[in-house]
């Protein structure tokens, strides 16, 4: 018996060491400069050996697989919380999948600690209304509204990628009247004065603009709800519609009619949903309410984008602070796993099966590669619930690897 135990230890210890050494090697590869995002050999082998991916959706996977294989017309829309808002995961996914020729939906202006890495903004005298913080009657999709704090007020968009001349831009706006509301000026000095067809209603205007372009507000009560930047035919983009602190029911604060209409403007091939971290931070988690709220969102997506695949991303290990860091001593804050993390994780797995979606479990993926502590040691994760940029890149590598394997 003791000999069997000794043999077992001899087998497990090298296995554990190899696991840790493998993750160190992956981090080295992630830190290696490359001209464009690629998955290097050791990382690929590492991704092959990990799991954390589940396919419950059936036939739609074949449609998505063909789109991914062709890489000509592939539209990916990601809704989520802070794991998405920083754009690290979505940006890595863009680079691995294709050379982007569009942006899809973008916010009118990104709040602090939110970004689209491929698009630069300039603004003057703009106030943002945020669905997480502010009361507002009819939020558009995404939940960010830009309005002037005073005039003159403007927002300028400058792409960091090359856009074709044929690029189309839909501007989502609302005005209290039918008079001139905004002035658009593009890089070729073309100017368009836009008025609302209906007062106090979210609406869109489509223009063929050359970038960069600028929106000038002509009235302090005019509001912007976002932009669609896309091509007339084939589109390649990965959107990031994330809000820090968002829970799975955040979408209920968006005006339903506007949300449904906006989803139909440019249907996605793959919709990724990344919620659950903030749900798990609250003590009053109710699985039935969670499944209802999250499930209803999936149903809305299926109604508006019936040909889209849906991928749920379950959160990484959710922890909360139990003791703060001490300023006088070199001691870090301490954290523990929240009591509702496992119930949230279980509910997301149930939902994926019920709604026939794809599922990627970030916590499973971390545990298969050494666990949260190891990710912290190797600068892949913070002490709290968030990952570091390299950690999000590795998550994106895994998602890309599994999407490429769809049949």
HELIX and SHEET records of a PDB file:
HELIX    1   1 UNK A    2  UNK A   30  1                                  29    
HELIX    2   2 UNK A   41  UNK A   49  1                                   9    
HELIX    3   3 UNK A   60  UNK A   70  1                                  11    
HELIX    4   4 UNK A   82  UNK A   85  1                                   4    
HELIX    5   5 UNK A   88  UNK A   97  1                                  10    
HELIX    6   6 UNK A  250  UNK A  253  5                                   4    
HELIX    7   7 UNK A  256  UNK A  265  1                                  10    
HELIX    8   8 UNK A  277  UNK A  281  1                                   5    
HELIX    9   9 UNK A  287  UNK A  304  1                                  18    
HELIX   10  10 UNK A  341  UNK A  355  1                                  15    
HELIX   11  11 UNK A  362  UNK A  368  1                                   7    
HELIX   12  12 UNK A  372  UNK A  377  1                                   6    
HELIX   13  13 UNK A  389  UNK A  404  1                                  16    
SHEET    1   A 6 UNK A  53  UNK A  55  0                                        
SHEET    2   A 6 UNK A 358  UNK A 361 -1                                        
SHEET    3   A 6 UNK A 309  UNK A 314  1                                        
SHEET    4   A 6 UNK A 270  UNK A 274  1                                        
SHEET    5   A 6 UNK A  74  UNK A  80  1                                        
SHEET    6   A 6 UNK A 236  UNK A 242  1                                        
SHEET    1   B 4 UNK A 104  UNK A 106  0                                        
SHEET    2   B 4 UNK A 223  UNK A 230 -1                                        
SHEET    3   B 4 UNK A 144  UNK A 148 -1                                        
SHEET    4   B 4 UNK A 126  UNK A 130 -1                                        
SHEET    1   C 4 UNK A 104  UNK A 106  0                                        
SHEET    2   C 4 UNK A 223  UNK A 230 -1                                        
SHEET    3   C 4 UNK A 168  UNK A 174 -1                                        
SHEET    4   C 4 UNK A 203  UNK A 207 -1                                        
SHEET    1   D 5 UNK A 119  UNK A 124  0                                        
SHEET    2   D 5 UNK A 154  UNK A 159 -1                                        
SHEET    3   D 5 UNK A 213  UNK A 217 -1                                        
SHEET    4   D 5 UNK A 180  UNK A 185 -1                                        
SHEET    5   D 5 UNK A 191  UNK A 195 -1                                        
SHEET    1   E 2 UNK A 319  UNK A 323  0                                        
SHEET    2   E 2 UNK A 334  UNK A 337 -1                                        
END                                                                             
